[in-house]
Amino acid sequence: MTWCGRPPRRSSSLSTRITVAPHTAAPLLPIRSLTVSTVTFDAVLFDLDGTLIRRTQDTAALYERAFERVGVDPFAAPEALWSVLDGPPDPGDQVGYLGAGFARLAAQHGRHVDTVALAEAFVAEVDNSQVTFRDDAPAALDAACETAATAVLTNGPELRQADKIGAVGLADRVDSVVYAGDMPRRKPHAAPFEKTVSSLGVPADRALYVGDSLGYDVAGAHNAGLAAAYLGDEPTPYSPEYVLESLADLPQILR
Protein backbone atom coordinates (compact mmCIF):
# COMPACT_ATOMS: atom_id res chain seq x y z
CA MET A 1 0.00 0.00 0.00
CA THR A 2 1.24 3.50 -0.77
CA TRP A 3 0.32 6.51 1.30
CA CYS A 4 -0.01 10.01 -0.14
CA GLY A 5 1.44 8.69 -3.39
CA ARG A 6 4.58 7.34 -1.68
CA PRO A 7 5.59 4.04 -0.08
CA PRO A 8 5.41 4.22 3.72
CA ARG A 9 8.61 4.47 5.72
CA ARG A 10 7.91 3.27 9.21
CA SER A 11 9.12 0.94 11.91
CA SER A 12 7.23 -2.28 12.54
CA SER A 13 7.68 -1.87 16.29
CA LEU A 14 4.76 -0.92 18.50
CA SER A 15 4.26 2.77 19.08
CA THR A 16 4.91 4.25 22.51
CA ARG A 17 3.50 7.52 23.73
CA ILE A 18 5.55 10.30 25.25
CA THR A 19 5.37 11.04 28.93
CA VAL A 20 4.49 14.64 29.72
CA ALA A 21 4.60 16.20 33.16
CA PRO A 22 1.11 17.30 34.26
CA HIS A 23 0.44 20.78 32.95
CA THR A 24 -1.29 21.79 36.18
CA ALA A 25 1.91 21.21 38.13
CA ALA A 26 4.35 23.08 35.90
CA PRO A 27 4.41 25.81 33.25
CA LEU A 28 3.37 24.67 29.79
CA LEU A 29 6.28 23.45 27.69
CA PRO A 30 6.40 23.66 23.91
CA ILE A 31 6.81 20.33 22.16
CA ARG A 32 10.46 20.93 21.32
CA SER A 33 11.20 21.27 25.04
CA LEU A 34 9.69 17.90 25.96
CA THR A 35 11.63 14.67 26.27
CA VAL A 36 10.10 12.39 23.65
CA SER A 37 10.54 8.61 23.49
CA THR A 38 10.50 6.78 20.16
CA VAL A 39 7.03 6.98 18.68
CA THR A 40 5.70 5.49 15.47
CA PHE A 41 2.23 6.31 14.21
CA ASP A 42 0.63 4.39 11.37
CA ALA A 43 -1.85 7.19 10.68
CA VAL A 44 -1.94 10.95 11.16
CA LEU A 45 -5.32 12.68 11.05
CA PHE A 46 -5.80 16.43 10.75
CA ASP A 47 -8.58 18.83 11.64
CA LEU A 48 -9.32 21.29 8.81
CA ASP A 49 -10.42 24.81 9.82
CA GLY A 50 -7.90 26.61 11.98
CA THR A 51 -5.48 23.70 11.84
CA LEU A 52 -4.58 23.25 8.17
CA ILE A 53 -6.35 26.21 6.58
CA ARG A 54 -7.51 29.74 7.29
CA ARG A 55 -10.12 31.88 5.59
CA THR A 56 -8.89 34.67 3.30
CA GLN A 57 -12.26 36.25 2.53
CA ASP A 58 -12.70 39.72 4.03
CA THR A 59 -15.22 38.93 6.77
CA ALA A 60 -15.76 42.60 7.63
CA ALA A 61 -16.81 43.33 4.04
CA LEU A 62 -18.95 40.18 4.02
CA TYR A 63 -20.70 41.36 7.20
CA GLU A 64 -21.46 44.78 5.70
CA ARG A 65 -22.76 43.29 2.42
CA ALA A 66 -25.17 41.09 4.35
CA PHE A 67 -26.75 44.18 5.90
CA GLU A 68 -26.83 45.89 2.52
CA ARG A 69 -28.69 42.94 0.97
CA VAL A 70 -31.54 43.29 3.47
CA GLY A 71 -31.51 47.10 3.53
CA VAL A 72 -30.54 47.43 7.18
CA ASP A 73 -27.96 49.74 8.71
CA PRO A 74 -25.20 47.64 10.34
CA PHE A 75 -25.10 47.35 14.10
CA ALA A 76 -22.09 46.13 16.09
CA ALA A 77 -19.00 44.71 14.38
CA PRO A 78 -18.24 41.28 12.93
CA GLU A 79 -16.26 40.36 16.04
CA ALA A 80 -19.37 40.94 18.14
CA LEU A 81 -21.26 38.36 16.07
CA TRP A 82 -18.56 35.73 16.53
CA SER A 83 -18.62 36.28 20.29
CA VAL A 84 -22.36 35.62 20.65
CA LEU A 85 -22.54 32.53 18.47
CA ASP A 86 -23.39 29.48 20.55
CA GLY A 87 -20.89 26.66 20.07
CA PRO A 88 -19.73 25.22 16.73
CA PRO A 89 -21.72 25.77 13.52
CA ASP A 90 -24.76 23.56 13.01
CA PRO A 91 -24.06 21.68 9.75
CA GLY A 92 -27.77 21.17 9.17
CA ASP A 93 -28.93 24.73 9.81
CA GLN A 94 -26.25 27.32 9.20
CA VAL A 95 -28.87 30.04 8.76
CA GLY A 96 -30.48 29.21 12.09
CA TYR A 97 -27.09 29.16 13.82
CA LEU A 98 -26.12 32.60 12.48
CA GLY A 99 -29.66 33.94 12.87
CA ALA A 100 -29.54 33.20 16.58
CA GLY A 101 -26.33 35.21 16.81
CA PHE A 102 -27.85 38.14 14.92
CA ALA A 103 -30.91 37.95 17.19
CA ARG A 104 -28.72 38.31 20.27
CA LEU A 105 -26.88 41.26 18.73
CA ALA A 106 -30.13 42.95 17.66
CA ALA A 107 -31.50 42.63 21.19
CA GLN A 108 -28.32 44.09 22.67
CA HIS A 109 -28.56 47.10 20.35
CA GLY A 110 -32.31 47.60 20.58
CA ARG A 111 -32.89 46.81 16.91
CA HIS A 112 -35.92 45.05 15.45
CA VAL A 113 -34.86 43.32 12.23
CA ASP A 114 -35.50 40.05 10.41
CA THR A 115 -32.51 38.21 11.76
CA VAL A 116 -33.20 35.10 9.67
CA ALA A 117 -33.12 37.20 6.48
CA LEU A 118 -29.90 38.75 7.70
CA ALA A 119 -28.38 35.32 8.30
CA GLU A 120 -29.52 34.15 4.84
CA ALA A 121 -27.84 37.19 3.29
CA PHE A 122 -24.66 36.51 5.22
CA VAL A 123 -24.54 32.85 4.11
CA ALA A 124 -25.15 33.89 0.51
CA GLU A 125 -22.05 36.09 0.65
CA VAL A 126 -19.74 33.40 2.03
CA ASP A 127 -17.26 31.96 -0.48
CA ASN A 128 -15.79 28.79 1.02
CA SER A 129 -13.19 28.58 -1.73
CA GLN A 130 -11.45 31.67 -0.31
CA VAL A 131 -9.08 29.81 1.97
CA THR A 132 -5.37 29.10 2.06
CA PHE A 133 -3.01 26.80 3.95
CA ARG A 134 -1.82 27.98 7.32
CA ASP A 135 1.90 28.53 7.68
CA ASP A 136 3.81 25.24 7.86
CA ALA A 137 0.75 23.16 6.91
CA PRO A 138 2.20 21.87 3.57
CA ALA A 139 5.43 20.82 5.29
CA ALA A 140 3.49 19.12 8.09
CA LEU A 141 1.39 17.23 5.55
CA ASP A 142 4.49 16.16 3.66
CA ALA A 143 6.14 14.91 6.86
CA ALA A 144 3.04 12.92 7.77
CA CYS A 145 2.82 11.41 4.28
CA GLU A 146 6.40 10.20 4.48
CA THR A 147 5.74 8.11 7.57
CA ALA A 148 2.05 7.22 7.77
CA ALA A 149 -1.39 7.10 6.20
CA THR A 150 -3.08 10.50 6.38
CA ALA A 151 -6.61 11.86 6.55
CA VAL A 152 -8.61 14.99 7.18
CA LEU A 153 -11.51 14.78 9.64
CA THR A 154 -13.65 17.90 9.72
CA ASN A 155 -16.82 18.60 11.70
CA GLY A 156 -18.39 20.42 8.76
CA PRO A 157 -20.58 18.86 6.05
CA GLU A 158 -19.24 18.03 2.59
CA LEU A 159 -21.54 20.64 1.03
CA ARG A 160 -19.57 23.39 2.76
CA GLN A 161 -16.15 21.86 3.34
CA ALA A 162 -15.52 20.34 -0.10
CA ASP A 163 -14.96 23.80 -1.59
CA LYS A 164 -12.24 24.42 0.98
CA ILE A 165 -10.65 21.03 0.35
CA GLY A 166 -10.68 21.68 -3.39
CA ALA A 167 -9.33 25.22 -3.13
CA VAL A 168 -6.03 24.04 -1.63
CA GLY A 169 -5.87 20.68 -3.44
CA LEU A 170 -6.03 18.83 -0.16
CA ALA A 171 -7.77 15.71 -1.49
CA ASP A 172 -4.64 14.93 -3.51
CA ARG A 173 -2.41 15.24 -0.45
CA VAL A 174 -4.18 12.85 1.93
CA ASP A 175 -5.55 9.33 1.73
CA SER A 176 -9.02 10.01 3.12
CA VAL A 177 -11.38 12.88 3.90
CA VAL A 178 -14.24 12.39 6.37
CA TYR A 179 -17.03 14.93 6.83
CA ALA A 180 -18.41 14.43 10.32
CA GLY A 181 -21.06 17.07 9.60
CA ASP A 182 -22.82 14.48 7.45
CA MET A 183 -22.78 11.86 10.21
CA PRO A 184 -25.34 11.38 13.01
CA ARG A 185 -22.66 12.33 15.56
CA ARG A 186 -19.80 14.80 15.15
CA LYS A 187 -16.61 15.43 17.14
CA PRO A 188 -16.08 14.99 20.06
CA HIS A 189 -18.06 11.76 19.66
CA ALA A 190 -15.89 8.76 18.86
CA ALA A 191 -17.75 7.72 15.70
CA PRO A 192 -16.11 10.19 13.27
CA PHE A 193 -12.64 9.19 14.47
CA GLU A 194 -13.51 5.51 14.26
CA LYS A 195 -14.78 5.96 10.71
CA THR A 196 -11.61 7.78 9.70
CA VAL A 197 -9.10 5.27 11.07
CA SER A 198 -11.25 2.47 9.62
CA SER A 199 -11.02 4.08 6.18
CA LEU A 200 -7.24 3.91 6.53
CA GLY A 201 -7.17 0.38 7.91
CA VAL A 202 -5.29 1.51 11.03
CA PRO A 203 -6.12 0.76 14.69
CA ALA A 204 -7.04 3.78 16.79
CA ASP A 205 -4.11 3.28 19.17
CA ARG A 206 -1.70 3.62 16.26
CA ALA A 207 -3.09 6.97 15.12
CA LEU A 208 -2.44 10.62 15.97
CA TYR A 209 -5.00 13.41 15.62
CA VAL A 210 -3.81 17.00 15.11
CA GLY A 211 -6.26 19.81 15.89
CA ASP A 212 -6.72 23.24 17.45
CA SER A 213 -9.74 22.56 19.67
CA LEU A 214 -9.47 21.03 23.13
CA GLY A 215 -13.18 20.29 23.49
CA TYR A 216 -13.64 18.78 20.03
CA ASP A 217 -10.26 17.57 18.77
CA VAL A 218 -8.39 16.49 21.90
CA ALA A 219 -11.48 15.22 23.72
CA GLY A 220 -12.76 13.43 20.62
CA ALA A 221 -9.42 11.81 19.84
CA HIS A 222 -9.07 10.51 23.37
CA ASN A 223 -12.67 9.29 23.42
CA ALA A 224 -11.85 7.18 20.37
CA GLY A 225 -8.49 5.93 21.64
CA LEU A 226 -6.21 8.12 19.49
CA ALA A 227 -3.24 10.17 20.66
CA ALA A 228 -3.74 13.92 20.32
CA ALA A 229 -1.49 16.78 19.23
CA TYR A 230 -3.01 20.09 20.29
CA LEU A 231 -2.17 23.17 18.24
CA GLY A 232 -2.52 25.95 20.78
CA ASP A 233 -1.57 27.24 24.19
CA GLU A 234 -2.38 25.97 27.68
CA PRO A 235 -4.36 22.69 27.34
CA THR A 236 -5.75 22.51 30.90
CA PRO A 237 -7.94 20.69 31.88
CA TYR A 238 -7.13 18.26 29.04
CA SER A 239 -3.93 16.24 28.67
CA PRO A 240 -2.96 15.95 25.00
CA GLU A 241 0.13 13.86 24.34
CA TYR A 242 1.64 16.78 22.44
CA VAL A 243 1.26 20.55 22.54
CA LEU A 244 2.38 22.28 19.33
CA GLU A 245 3.31 25.94 19.12
CA SER A 246 2.86 25.62 15.34
CA LEU A 247 2.60 22.90 12.71
CA ALA A 248 6.35 23.29 12.25
CA ASP A 249 6.67 21.23 15.46
CA LEU A 250 4.89 18.21 13.98
CA PRO A 251 7.66 16.69 11.81
CA GLN A 252 9.92 16.01 14.79
CA ILE A 253 7.15 13.94 16.40
CA LEU A 254 6.93 11.77 13.30
CA ARG A 255 10.63 11.06 12.77
Phi and psi in degrees as a GROMACS rama.xvg file:
@    title "Ramachandran Plot"
@    xaxis  label "Phi"
@    yaxis  label "Psi"
@TYPE xy
-106.031  146.659  THR-2
-117.652  131.014  TRP-3
55.2241  32.2689  CYS-4
81.1246  6.85283  GLY-5
-133.205  153.148  ARG-6
-68.51  141.527  PRO-7
-67.9752  145.836  PRO-8
-122.658  100  ARG-9
-150.192  158.126  ARG-10
-78.9519  150.75  SER-11
-88.941  -1.0644  SER-12
-76.0091  156.044  SER-13
-67.5946  140.364  LEU-14
-68.5666  149.347  SER-15
-128.307  141.909  THR-16
-86.5389  155.846  ARG-17
-75.8121  158.475  ILE-18
-106.006  123.467  THR-19
-118.641  131.296  VAL-20
-60.8178  141.775  ALA-21
-54.3188  132.362  PRO-22
-69.778  -20.3254  HIS-23
-77.7557  -15.1041  THR-24
-101.454  -9.74238  ALA-25
-152.696  159.135  ALA-26
-58.7337  148.731  PRO-27
-62.3585  134.488  LEU-28
-109.25  136.852  LEU-29
-67.5381  159.861  PRO-30
-58.7951  -35.479  ILE-31
-70.6094  -12.5867  ARG-32
-93.9391  -6.41861  SER-33
-86.896  151.091  LEU-34
-85.9687  117.523  THR-35
-113.636  125.784  VAL-36
-80.0028  171.316  SER-37
-64.6478  125.621  THR-38
-131.029  134.271  VAL-39
-127.439  123.081  THR-40
-109.166  137.882  PHE-41
-88.3048  -13.4258  ASP-42
-149.034  142.139  ALA-43
-125.606  121.641  VAL-44
-109.313  142.349  LEU-45
-121.937  140.749  PHE-46
-70.7582  162.942  ASP-47
-101.038  -76.7506  LEU-48
-66.4446  126.394  ASP-49
85.1942  -18.2248  GLY-50
-102.407  -59.15  THR-51
-95.7914  -32.8673  LEU-52
-130.507  162.875  ILE-53
-137.018  153.353  ARG-54
-78.4732  138.217  ARG-55
-106.95  -11.2572  THR-56
-64.7563  141.324  GLN-57
-72.6803  100.898  ASP-58
-70.6828  -27.6486  THR-59
-66.7379  -43.1453  ALA-60
-67.1874  -37.8507  ALA-61
-60.6554  -44.3432  LEU-62
-60.1692  -45.705  TYR-63
-66.2446  -39.5622  GLU-64
-65.6039  -32.819  ARG-65
-62.1342  -42.1352  ALA-66
-67.1924  -38.4508  PHE-67
-62.0734  -39.7253  GLU-68
-62.012  -31.5556  ARG-69
-103.11  4.48175  VAL-70
67.3995  39.0206  GLY-71
-122.737  137.265  VAL-72
-68.6915  133.968  ASP-73
-60.4988  145.074  PRO-74
-128.839  144.188  PHE-75
65.4373  -167.649  ALA-76
-126.697  162.838  ALA-77
-52.8746  -39.6706  PRO-78
-60.5633  -31.6159  GLU-79
-66.7126  -35.7559  ALA-80
-65.4968  -46.0303  LEU-81
-59.1471  -36.3365  TRP-82
-72.3  -20.9547  SER-83
-103.155  -0.76371  VAL-84
-70.3426  141.84  LEU-85
-99.9869  99.3521  ASP-86
74.3805  -165.448  GLY-87
-74.0991  159.21  PRO-88
-57.8281  143.848  PRO-89
-85.1024  113.443  ASP-90
-64.4994  -21.8258  PRO-91
-93.2264  -13.3321  GLY-92
-151.251  71.3229  ASP-93
-65.0219  -36.1701  GLN-94
-64.5354  -44.5372  VAL-95
-63.2419  -38.701  GLY-96
-62.8093  -49.9841  TYR-97
-70.6715  -36.4678  LEU-98
-60.4931  -36.8527  GLY-99
-64.3718  -38.9346  ALA-100
-65.0669  -44.5867  GLY-101
-63.4067  -35.5274  PHE-102
-63.3585  -40.0998  ALA-103
-66.2522  -42.198  ARG-104
-63.8336  -43.8138  LEU-105
-60.697  -40.8325  ALA-106
-65.5506  -39.0022  ALA-107
-65.1645  -29.9387  GLN-108
-104.471  8.8696  HIS-109
64.5546  34.1691  GLY-110
-107.953  141.966  ARG-111
-114.313  99.9427  HIS-112
-135.179  164.268  VAL-113
-80.1612  94.5247  ASP-114
-71.0271  -25.226  THR-115
-69.4542  -42.5965  VAL-116
-62.508  -37.5501  ALA-117
-65.2611  -41.7248  LEU-118
-65.8463  -40.182  ALA-119
-61.826  -40.2177  GLU-120
-66.074  -38.9624  ALA-121
-63.3989  -48.4637  PHE-122
-60.772  -38.1836  VAL-123
-64.3518  -25.8767  ALA-124
-87.0702  -14.5282  GLU-125
-72.2043  131.404  VAL-126
-117.126  101.474  ASP-127
-73.414  -4.8196  ASN-128
-84.6936  -9.32346  SER-129
-87.6063  73.9169  GLN-130
-138.332  163.761  VAL-131
-146.987  162.932  THR-132
-65.4232  143.173  PHE-133
-69.6083  157.633  ARG-134
-53.7192  137.362  ASP-135
74.3307  -2.9018  ASP-136
-64.6899  -46.6528  ALA-137
-57.9959  -42.6067  PRO-138
-66.0074  -37.7489  ALA-139
-65.3309  -41.2561  ALA-140
-63.1405  -43.0096  LEU-141
-62.3264  -42.4542  ASP-142
-63.4206  -40.6783  ALA-143
-65.4054  -41.3903  ALA-144
-64.315  -28.5113  CYS-145
-73.4701  -18.6852  GLU-146
-123.178  -15.3186  THR-147
-157.464  168.538  ALA-148
-71.3842  150.543  ALA-149
-132  154.178  THR-150
-155.271  159.517  ALA-151
-112.545  130.33  VAL-152
-122.659  111.375  LEU-153
-117.39  147.214  THR-154
-79.3137  -10.1211  ASN-155
-82.9782  165.402  GLY-156
-82.8378  158.603  PRO-157
-60.0412  -36.4524  GLU-158
-53.5096  -37.2998  LEU-159
-96.0876  -39.47  ARG-160
-82.443  -24.112  GLN-161
-61.8577  -34.4975  ALA-162
-63.4147  -37.5526  ASP-163
-68.5504  -45.0945  LYS-164
-57.8691  -45.1159  ILE-165
-68.1428  -35.6141  GLY-166
-62.7511  -31.914  ALA-167
-108.1  6.64139  VAL-168
65.7719  32.6897  GLY-169
-72.0541  -30.7909  LEU-170
-61.3169  -27.4662  ALA-171
-83.3814  -6.68733  ASP-172
-106.949  -9.73903  ARG-173
-129.338  166.13  VAL-174
-88.1158  -20.3653  ASP-175
-155.964  146.133  SER-176
-128.02  126.892  VAL-177
-121.171  128.337  VAL-178
-103.861  96.4048  TYR-179
-65.7348  -21.5134  ALA-180
-64.4517  -15.6822  GLY-181
-99.5682  5.73612  ASP-182
-102.26  160.134  MET-183
-61.015  -30.907  PRO-184
-130.423  135.072  ARG-185
-104.732  177.486  ARG-186
-56.517  138.267  LYS-187
-94.0848  14.7695  PRO-188
-62.6902  154.132  HIS-189
-73.5735  -27.1466  ALA-190
-55.3529  -45.1453  ALA-191
-62.2115  -37.1772  PRO-192
-68.2178  -41.9283  PHE-193
-62.6503  -40.543  GLU-194
-64.096  -39.1068  LYS-195
-69.1369  -48.3769  THR-196
-67.1988  -31.731  VAL-197
-64.0619  -38.3423  SER-198
-65.1415  -22.5405  SER-199
-96.3734  -9.92064  LEU-200
70.3575  34.2193  GLY-201
-124.024  135.76  VAL-202
-65.3683  150.085  PRO-203
-58.9707  -37.3053  ALA-204
-76.8716  2.04403  ASP-205
-112.543  17.3953  ARG-206
-122.837  151.33  ALA-207
-121.266  133.821  LEU-208
-110.499  131.486  TYR-209
-112.552  121.791  VAL-210
-158.44  169.121  GLY-211
-109.167  9.61865  ASP-212
-119.098  126.235  SER-213
-69.9556  -47.1624  LEU-214
-72.6568  -21.8204  GLY-215
-111.983  -43.5132  TYR-216
-85.4213  -53.7568  ASP-217
-68.0609  -48.6934  VAL-218
-61.2771  -43.6694  ALA-219
-65.3618  -42.8458  GLY-220
-60.4485  -46.4798  ALA-221
-66.611  -36.8261  HIS-222
-59.8293  -31.9839  ASN-223
-96.0344  0.0334994  ALA-224
90.203  13.492  GLY-225
-94.1284  155.47  LEU-226
-75.7704  156.792  ALA-227
-129.018  136.935  ALA-228
-115.073  114.164  ALA-229
-94.3716  123.59  TYR-230
-94.2488  95.8755  LEU-231
171.218  -158.911  GLY-232
-100.598  -136.268  ASP-233
-55.701  120.921  GLU-234
-89.8205  -2.53847  PRO-235
-54.268  135.744  THR-236
-96.2435  14.347  PRO-237
-89.9853  168.187  TYR-238
-132.81  68.9475  SER-239
-63.6041  148.62  PRO-240
-64.3017  -29.0079  GLU-241
-135.247  145.653  TYR-242
-122.482  119.496  VAL-243
-105.05  130.109  LEU-244
-73.0546  -31.751  GLU-245
-158.054  170.412  SER-246
-66.3474  -15.0325  LEU-247
-64.0831  -19.3139  ALA-248
-79.4965  -15.8624  ASP-249
-67.9993  -43.2499  LEU-250
-53.4854  -36.7566  PRO-251
-69.1362  -23.9004  GLN-252
-69.0079  -32.1748  ILE-253
-94.6572  0.272535  LEU-254
